[in-house]
């Protein structure tokens, strides 16, 4: 079994608390402690010449945050946005950003014993660096993502500079 980061574990019972969401037909989970909130889809302002994994920026209660196309990062097909589309707002390396997902289903408690290393077919398709493992639920599997590893250092720096630029632009007004 893969050893998960210490902050993924809850105190003593070896249980994970995860936010479960879908992109296409695949179901994913991320640790709840990384998620600040989940919001309905809102108008996203595109950023000219931004990489395709950056959907744009939104104003979240006076704070400008960068929104990421998680399906692009994961190399998955884009689904038409609908009333179930959500933005998962998370704090990654002290930068608040949003991740567009097709739908958010539930918060799940999963025993550490139910998590196994990702099979090669998943790790090869999605990327081993941000797949923590696969959680086995009663009749389904949940691909566990490490949000801290979703974006590389270069991408994270790019997002941090966009966040800083928009913050500076707001103070100049």
Helices and strands as residue ranges (DSSP letters): G 6-8, E 15-23, E 26-31, G 32-34, E 35-40, E 54-60, E 63-69, H 70-73, E 86-92, E 95-101, E 103-111, G 112-114, E 115-116, H 120-126, G 128-130, E 131-136, E 141-145, H 147-150, H 153-172
